[in-house]
Amino acid sequence: MKKPQTGQPMDRVDGRLKVTGGAKYFADHQPADMQFAALVCSTISCGAIASISTTKALRAPGVADVVSHLNAPPVPGYKKTNPGDKNGLQIFRDNRIYSNGQPVAIVVANTMERAVYAASLVEVQYNQETHYTNMEAGMDKAFQNNRMKDYSRGEINAWQKAPVTHSAQYTIPLEVHNPMELAGIIAHWTSPDTLTLYAKTQGVKSVQETIQELFEIPEQNITVHSRFVGGAFGMALRVWPLEIATILAAKKIRKPVKLVITREQMFTLVGYRPNSSQKISMGATADGKLTGITHEAVAITSPYEDFTEGIVAMTKFMYDCPNVNTRYQLVPLNMSTPIWMRGPGEATGSFALESAIDELSYKLKIDPLQLRILNHADTDPERNLPFSSKYLKEAYQIGAEKIGWSSRNPAPRSMQENGMLVGYGMSSGTFGAYRGKATVSAILKSDGTLTLQSAAADIGPGTATAMVQIAADVTGISPDKITFMLGESTFPYAPEQGGSATVSTVGSAVSDVCHALLKELANLAISQVPAFKQTTPELIIYEDGQLITADRQTKITHEALLQQQKLPEVKVTATSQGGEERKKYSMYSFSVHFAKVHVHPATGVVRIQHIVSVADAGAIVNTKTARSQMIGGVVGGIGMALTEEAILDHRFGRFVNNNYADYHVPVNADTPPTDVYFVNKKDPYINPMGSKGLGEIALIGFAAAVSNAVFHATGIRVRDLPITPDKLL
Ligand code: MOS
């Protein structure tokens, strides 16, 4: 038996293309006669456009057109809805302004500089109305929609009766997607009902579907290319108004149009992690058994859409607790619509839950890790089902050992090193281990190479590499002869890359299609090659691109088999989807984060010294890309814990730190040595690889580990992120 490819730290198959500039991102494409666009965005936060004067802009050099609600081509799909429906911002449908930065016009010119300049010449008059951008001030408008019903098991507010209780409010500021690659699109109508898009997206098929609905043209007339994506983490899980604006401009001028938005516009046009306020109340017996948890969350949304996420999800099943109730409400503000941002709601919820558990542990005088183990949920208390696999206790143990948890003095503000206060903190995270439906086609050529195609995406985690490893293991074909192609809407269906589900979803289809391919090859050999006549597909050995009889006496290579039959290629397609097991088991990934921090006693500056993150994500398909994925989550988590906060000036409803200089994402200097460990045990039920998702749990829980460590170092509990120095003085 050969060493399997899965589980190895294989280098990225597209790594060379990425580091040599060979990878083409959406904005690198150059259709002939391409024009450039720039957006004109609202400077008010609520009201209506009174007039738009485009005379000066249209007279500027190279300008092709200025498109707004006054002259935009109609979007047929808009008529299915009424303007008041919560269907998102219907760009250029009318003159309403819902938020600051809302696009009011798109200017097209023959260079980017000319488009940007001409956009500055468009004069917009507004009728301004009172705007609301402050969640605290808008609490009276909080509401629930039917996706966010109250949850309870056992008794409501049972925590109040417990001998030891803790209740506190935790707040998270608005955080903005800031990948290096800016959002945008290239749109090209090659005929009045045929559209080609070069997009930055987490799902080419869902873009195709959205465009089909809005423009009412046949699916096969919409081609979406998105092979490389320069970071997304949720912001590219939908089509945004900026993309529709570009498509409309391209339709009007009948030329390809490219839009790349500015860093400043990233704050208002591609969603954000909504700011939230969460009240967690919990009660326990004196010996640390949880008796009740109440979790009430409020987060913001836009006036025209109800954005919901899993903010109270983790609380329902993370701990073995008989009485749990949750409530989740939205406050609509004059803001654009939020979107998932790595970990999404669970990352938000885990900050509150895992901080509260830590606070309770000090009241109980029980070690916070011990308190978690005491209340470990062996089965899912929300769904009353066994977990398909759960190695959280192993993860706790690995992490505690690697960070040196046992050597910490449990008393707050009791440890020092070189004049710095020292703190150790930990937390846990969890996220659904999803598996959706995907189709993959496999083409084996007579030169022995295998090409797999699926309309999957890769926003950076190394999707194609993992798929090659899975295919190599099933087929016995060497990885250097396998190519996995993604990011094309013409390929068979795959869902968006989101929710940590790609390896599970697309990998299962890769596994299935490879098995189908082997069967096809076996049947060819059995019917055509004398030595194989007496065998069955199950008895054949598949190794090194060959079919081998069970007695190992006869071998035939894939090349020889196809050439003998004069077949240029063999093509098979398979569709895969999680089945009945998903109804019988609760499927989740788990993570544990440990942090050691230094806090400067005079300035309150927090420096993270060491991080240990441990994941129970099933069998790890690629230990190198998985480790990178975990480190990426940690870096995002450092930002969430210590630096990231988009600040609004409520007088104008406008962001004041909408740039890389003032909105602080962690840099290398903020990122300490990070040790990543995997429990690396197969989940027996989820998919053929036994792998659960990884992307979200890398971040979920992390911020609480830091805040718990800061409390241990200083005795100061910070419940509103980020933990900036002023909060520790
Ligand atoms: Mo992820 S937040 O599902 O891109």
Residues whose N, C-alpha, C, O or C-beta is under 5 A from the ligand:
A	BS01	MOS	F233 G234 W340 M341 R342 G343 P344 Q497 G498 G499 S500
